[in-house]
């Protein structure tokens, strides 16, 4: 009887650990919207590109953490920026102030002592001017793999992107590059 319980437990863990866990859908922040409103004009956003397009990452060699709706990391970040701009009343497809983005690198870890999401992204305008933001956000990961990969890692992605957007719009070159 004990062997049967062990086998069933192993089977359940095996099945559950192979499932993909999506990150949360993006939600705009009041702080980002407040900053965007200070610019006083509307922006357009060109499709973001990436050095390497990723749709999911492997967490502790067990679970895939993947973007919502099958989007790539760069598309998620692009959509997040558009949502922030829309919520602040600062987005227009007709605007000639165009924000471009290129995701240079993405790094993620769910380790006990080094759990983080890191993004390296270059933001540019139509004049070819650019700046790069390297943003790393650490989070606390559980010792238990199911919690670390099923909750901690995917749940920490949304606030990381919110903070990445904050770093972009507060960068000293942002207003200079996209101002009138």
C-alpha positions in Angstrom: 0.0 0.0 0.0 2.8 2.4 0.8 4.5 1.7 -2.5 1.2 2.6 -4.3 1.0 5.9 -2.4 4.6 6.7 -3.4 3.9 5.8 -7.1 0.8 7.9 -7.1 2.5 10.9 -5.5 5.4 10.7 -7.9 3.0 10.5 -10.9 1.1 13.6 -9.6 4.3 15.5 -9.1 5.5 14.5 -12.5 2.3 15.5 -14.3 2.0 18.8 -12.4 5.6 19.8 -12.9 5.4 19.5 -16.7 2.7 22.1 -17.0 3.3 25.6 -18.4 2.5 28.5 -16.1 1.5 31.8 -17.7 2.6 35.2 -16.3 -0.1 37.6 -15.3 -1.7 40.0 -17.8 -0.2 43.5 -17.7 -1.8 46.2 -15.6 -0.8 49.9 -15.8 0.4 51.7 -12.7 -0.6 55.1 -11.3 3.1 56.2 -11.0 3.9 55.4 -14.6 0.7 57.1 -15.8 1.4 60.2 -13.7 4.9 60.5 -15.2 3.6 60.0 -18.8 1.0 62.7 -18.3 3.8 65.2 -17.5 5.1 65.0 -21.1 1.9 66.6 -22.4 1.9 64.9 -25.9 0.9 61.6 -27.5 3.2 58.8 -28.5 3.1 56.0 -31.0 4.9 52.7 -30.4 6.6 50.7 -33.2 6.8 46.9 -33.0 9.5 45.9 -30.6 12.2 43.5 -31.8 14.6 41.2 -29.9 18.0 39.7 -30.4 16.5 36.3 -29.4 12.7 35.9 -29.3 11.5 34.0 -26.3 8.0 32.9 -25.5 8.7 30.9 -22.4 11.5 30.0 -20.0 12.2 26.8 -18.2 12.0 27.1 -14.4 14.2 24.6 -12.4 14.2 22.2 -15.4 10.6 21.4 -14.7 7.9 24.0 -15.6 7.8 26.4 -18.5 6.9 30.0 -17.5 5.3 31.5 -20.6 3.9 34.8 -21.7 0.1 35.3 -21.8 -1.6 34.8 -25.2 1.6 33.2 -26.7 3.3 36.5 -27.0 7.1 37.0 -26.8 8.9 38.9 -24.1 9.4 41.9 -26.4 5.7 41.9 -27.4 4.6 41.8 -23.8 6.9 44.8 -23.0 5.6 46.6 -26.0 2.0 46.0 -25.1 2.7 47.0 -21.5 4.1 50.4 -22.7 1.1 50.9 -25.0 -1.3 50.1 -22.1 0.5 52.7 -19.9 0.3 55.3 -22.7 -3.4 54.6 -23.4 -4.3 54.7 -19.7 -2.5 58.1 -19.4 -4.3 59.4 -22.6 -0.9 59.7 -24.3 -1.2 57.1 -27.1 -2.0 57.7 -30.7 -1.3 55.6 -33.8 -1.2 58.8 -35.8 1.5 60.4 -33.6 4.9 61.1 -35.3 6.6 60.7 -31.9 7.5 57.0 -32.3 9.0 54.9 -29.6 11.0 51.9 -30.8 12.4 49.1 -28.6 14.9 46.3 -29.0 15.2 43.6 -26.3 18.9 42.8 -26.2 18.8 40.2 -23.5 16.6 38.5 -21.0 17.9 36.7 -18.0 15.9 34.9 -15.3 16.7 32.7 -12.4 14.5 31.0 -9.7 17.4 30.0 -7.5 17.1 30.2 -3.7 19.9 32.8 -3.5 19.6 34.4 -6.9 16.0 34.7 -8.0 15.6 37.5 -10.5 14.3 38.8 -13.8 16.7 40.9 -15.8 16.0 42.8 -19.0 18.4 44.7 -21.2 16.5 46.9 -23.7 17.4 49.6 -26.1 14.9 52.4 -26.7 15.2 54.5 -29.8 13.4 57.2 -31.8 13.1 57.7 -35.6 16.2 59.9 -35.6 18.4 57.0 -34.6 19.0 58.3 -31.1 18.9 55.7 -28.3 19.6 54.7 -24.8 19.8 51.3 -23.1 18.2 50.3 -19.8 19.6 47.3 -17.9 17.1 46.4 -15.2 17.3 43.6 -12.7 14.6 42.9 -10.2 15.2 40.3 -7.5 12.4 38.3 -5.9 12.2 35.7 -3.2 11.9 32.1 -4.5 10.6 29.2 -2.4 12.7 26.2 -1.7 9.8 24.1 -3.0 10.1 23.9 -6.8 6.3 23.8 -7.4 5.8 27.1 -5.5 9.0 28.7 -7.0 8.0 27.8 -10.6 4.2 27.9 -10.2 3.9 31.1 -8.2 7.1 33.0 -7.4 8.7 33.3 -10.8 5.5 33.9 -12.9 4.0 36.3 -10.3 7.2 38.4 -10.2 7.2 39.0 -13.9 4.4 41.6 -14.0 5.9 43.9 -11.3 9.3 43.6 -13.1 7.8 44.9 -16.3 6.0 47.7 -14.5 9.3 48.7 -13.0 11.1 48.4 -16.3 8.6 50.7 -17.9 9.2 53.1 -15.0 12.9 53.0 -15.7 12.4 53.7 -19.4 10.1 56.7 -19.0 12.2 58.2 -16.2 15.5 57.7 -18.1 17.3 61.1 -18.4 17.3 60.8 -22.2 13.7 59.8 -22.7 12.2 63.3 -22.6 15.0 64.7 -24.6 14.7 62.1 -27.4 10.9 62.1 -27.5 10.2 65.8 -26.7 9.1 68.3 -29.2 
